[in-house]
Amino acid sequence: MKTTVPEFSFWEREEWLKSPDLFIVGAGIVGASVALFYKEKYPDHDVVVADRGYAPYGASTRNAGFACIGSISEHLADIKKAGEETVFNRIERRWNGLKLLRKTIGDENMDYIHTGGYEIFTDEKKFKQSSDQIDRINQILENRLALENVYSATKYQGYPVIKNRVEGAINSGRMMRHLHEMLSKAGVRIWWNCPVTSVKSNRAVLNDSFEITPKKMVLAVNGFISKLAEIPVKPARGFIFITQPVKNFEWKGIFHYNEGYVYFRDLGDRLLLGGGRDQSMDDETTDQFGTNQTIKNYLIDFAENVLRIPSDFEIDMEWSGIMGMTENKEPIIKEVETNVWAAAGLSGMGIAIGMQVAQDVVSKLRNEL
Ligand SMILES: Cc1cc2nc3c(=O)[nH]c(=O)nc-3n(C[C@H](O)[C@H](O)[C@H](O)COP(=O)(O)OP(=O)(O)OC[C@H]3O[C@@H](n4cnc5c(N)ncnc54)[C@H](O)[C@@H]3O)c2cc1C
């Protein structure tokens, strides 16, 4: 859709809209981290990040805030699809990515709490299938990451549970706000409310009306990449709600259920519950925000009948976010045209792997201008 943009003045063109050395589309965790790490490497280069929203408007500020490496049932399901080597490499990447996130942002700047993660089971057979693998998976993780006894079987609220002792929770909004403050301090320019409507060669069209010609570009738009480049990444909508305070709320920590398709955590005495995409997979393969009533009902039922919170609980707010999924859940970093890179397909793990993906991108960008 064409929007009417006033003529830009000489000063605006010279000082504000000058084509930068590096132009990054998308101000989520990947785009913002590319800007940060690139600026650290090349402090003299001019860097602009553009986002179509007033704030990041994709997944980075709309997620559940799990700083996690994943549950055993999720790993077992992934091994069936992608093979053991890929999955253990990915767990390693998630673990190293979380360390990078914590080092870069600082725990205090994102309210990191080391809660531990719990996978709950309502089916004894599924619990046995997963718990039978604990020793083997622990041994592999000890060999690869020097982490002992990551997973252990226990009970929580009467359910059989596999605890993961290395996981925690963050405040995603605060983490992203701090990251953006770091960009401002580093001298990165940020253009909000600036949809990039097409990218061709070294030209990017902003808002269907203004064209810039940066020396290099990074498309960090994850689930929205199909609008700008041909990459095998499918959008996937994720849904979350938060309740009003619940009396005697006892679920404390971060929790996984059903191969990671359902997740919940406490926010003090409130429940944050999300996921359920597997209940309506085709409908959720979309980059449009919105609520799927089938999924919402499923999650409400889960809260009442599995978490057993009083049925008169009230939902305070709900929202959706858009992820980008690849066939085998591996992110794609690809030069789609000379000096135009795409980084997409974080496959629902962006808190853990987002900064590492950004580091990879920066290492691949040519240094000459
Ligand atoms: C409901 C939900 C729960 C999740 N929970 C977790 C979790 O607990 N732990 C975890 O590790 N991961 C989680 N994730 C995944 C994680 O949030 C993502 O993997 C990560 O945020 C992806 O970051 P990104 O920077 O690649 O993309 P995004 O954060 O989506 O950023 C892309 C940005 O590009 C902008 N954009 C898009 N198109 C254009 C355009 N044409 N022009 C300009 N700007 C554009 C968007 O506005 C957006 O800000 C969750 C995701 C969702 C949706």
The ligand as an SDF file (V2000), in Angstrom:
LIG
                    3D

 53 58  0  0  0  0  0  0  0  0999 V2000
    4.6640  -16.8780   21.7610 C   0  0  0  0  0  0  0  0  0  0  0  0
    6.1460  -17.1060   21.6570 C   0  0  0  0  0  0  0  0  0  0  0  0
    6.8540  -17.6530   22.7280 C   0  0  0  0  0  0  0  0  0  0  0  0
    8.2330  -17.8530   22.6360 C   0  0  0  0  0  0  0  0  0  0  0  0
    8.9150  -18.2750   23.7310 N   0  0  0  0  0  0  0  0  0  0  0  0
   10.2670  -18.4030   23.6670 C   0  0  0  0  0  0  0  0  0  0  0  0
   11.0050  -18.7500   24.8050 C   0  0  0  0  0  0  0  0  0  0  0  0
   10.4450  -18.8700   25.8920 O   0  0  0  0  0  0  0  0  0  0  0  0
   12.3510  -18.9430   24.6890 N   0  0  0  0  0  0  0  0  0  0  0  0
   12.9890  -18.7870   23.4790 C   0  0  0  0  0  0  0  0  0  0  0  0
   14.2110  -19.0120   23.4010 O   0  0  0  0  0  0  0  0  0  0  0  0
   12.3100  -18.3750   22.3900 N   0  0  0  0  0  0  0  0  0  0  0  0
   10.9790  -18.1800   22.4550 C   0  0  0  0  0  0  0  0  0  0  0  0
   10.2820  -17.7710   21.3580 N   0  0  0  0  0  0  0  0  0  0  0  0
   11.0280  -17.5450   20.1150 C   0  0  0  0  0  0  0  0  0  0  0  0
   11.8120  -16.2490   20.1120 C   0  0  0  0  0  0  0  0  0  0  0  0
   11.0280  -15.2040   20.6250 O   0  0  0  0  0  0  0  0  0  0  0  0
   12.2520  -15.9550   18.6720 C   0  0  0  0  0  0  0  0  0  0  0  0
   12.9900  -17.0780   18.1830 O   0  0  0  0  0  0  0  0  0  0  0  0
   13.1160  -14.7340   18.5530 C   0  0  0  0  0  0  0  0  0  0  0  0
   12.5330  -13.6400   19.1970 O   0  0  0  0  0  0  0  0  0  0  0  0
   13.3380  -14.4060   17.0840 C   0  0  0  0  0  0  0  0  0  0  0  0
   14.0660  -13.2080   17.0290 O   0  0  0  0  0  0  0  0  0  0  0  0
   14.2970  -12.4720   15.6510 P   0  0  0  0  0  0  0  0  0  0  0  0
   15.0530  -11.2500   15.9450 O   0  0  0  0  0  0  0  0  0  0  0  0
   14.8430  -13.4270   14.6470 O   0  0  0  0  0  0  0  0  0  0  0  0
   12.8300  -12.1380   15.1180 O   0  0  0  0  0  0  0  0  0  0  0  0
   11.7240  -11.1320   15.6680 P   0  0  0  0  0  0  0  0  0  0  0  0
   11.8420  -10.9110   17.1120 O   0  0  0  0  0  0  0  0  0  0  0  0
   10.4220  -11.6100   15.1500 O   0  0  0  0  0  0  0  0  0  0  0  0
   12.1280   -9.7670   14.9820 O   0  0  0  0  0  0  0  0  0  0  0  0
   11.8410   -9.5000   13.6360 C   0  0  0  0  0  0  0  0  0  0  0  0
   11.5390   -8.0180   13.5300 C   0  0  0  0  0  0  0  0  0  0  0  0
   11.4240   -7.6810   12.1550 O   0  0  0  0  0  0  0  0  0  0  0  0
   10.4210   -6.6840   12.0350 C   0  0  0  0  0  0  0  0  0  0  0  0
    9.9710   -6.7270   10.6490 N   0  0  0  0  0  0  0  0  0  0  0  0
    9.3350   -7.7420   10.0250 C   0  0  0  0  0  0  0  0  0  0  0  0
    9.1470   -7.4420    8.7300 N   0  0  0  0  0  0  0  0  0  0  0  0
    9.6740   -6.2020    8.5400 C   0  0  0  0  0  0  0  0  0  0  0  0
    9.7960   -5.3430    7.4190 C   0  0  0  0  0  0  0  0  0  0  0  0
    9.3580   -5.7160    6.2110 N   0  0  0  0  0  0  0  0  0  0  0  0
   10.3730   -4.1300    7.5720 N   0  0  0  0  0  0  0  0  0  0  0  0
   10.8480   -3.7390    8.7880 C   0  0  0  0  0  0  0  0  0  0  0  0
   10.7560   -4.5250    9.8940 N   0  0  0  0  0  0  0  0  0  0  0  0
   10.1940   -5.7370    9.7570 C   0  0  0  0  0  0  0  0  0  0  0  0
    9.3680   -7.0870   13.0460 C   0  0  0  0  0  0  0  0  0  0  0  0
    8.5800   -5.9570   13.4080 O   0  0  0  0  0  0  0  0  0  0  0  0
   10.2330   -7.6130   14.1920 C   0  0  0  0  0  0  0  0  0  0  0  0
   10.4970   -6.6250   15.1670 O   0  0  0  0  0  0  0  0  0  0  0  0
    8.9180  -17.5480   21.4220 C   0  0  0  0  0  0  0  0  0  0  0  0
    8.2060  -16.9960   20.3460 C   0  0  0  0  0  0  0  0  0  0  0  0
    6.8360  -16.7670   20.4630 C   0  0  0  0  0  0  0  0  0  0  0  0
    6.1050  -16.1500   19.3040 C   0  0  0  0  0  0  0  0  0  0  0  0
  1  2  1  0
  2  3  1  0
  2 52  2  0
  3  4  2  0
  4  5  1  0
  4 50  1  0
  5  6  2  0
  6  7  1  0
  6 13  1  0
  7  8  2  0
  7  9  1  0
  9 10  1  0
 10 11  2  0
 10 12  1  0
 12 13  2  0
 13 14  1  0
 14 15  1  0
 14 50  1  0
 15 16  1  0
 16 17  1  0
 16 18  1  0
 18 19  1  0
 18 20  1  0
 20 21  1  0
 20 22  1  0
 22 23  1  0
 23 24  1  0
 24 25  2  0
 24 26  1  0
 24 27  1  0
 27 28  1  0
 28 29  2  0
 28 30  1  0
 28 31  1  0
 31 32  1  0
 32 33  1  0
 33 34  1  0
 33 48  1  0
 34 35  1  0
 35 36  1  0
 35 46  1  0
 36 37  1  0
 36 45  1  0
 37 38  2  0
 38 39  1  0
 39 40  1  0
 39 45  2  0
 40 41  1  0
 40 42  2  0
 42 43  1  0
 43 44  2  0
 44 45  1  0
 46 47  1  0
 46 48  1  0
 48 49  1  0
 50 51  2  0
 51 52  1  0
 52 53  1  0
M  END
$$$$
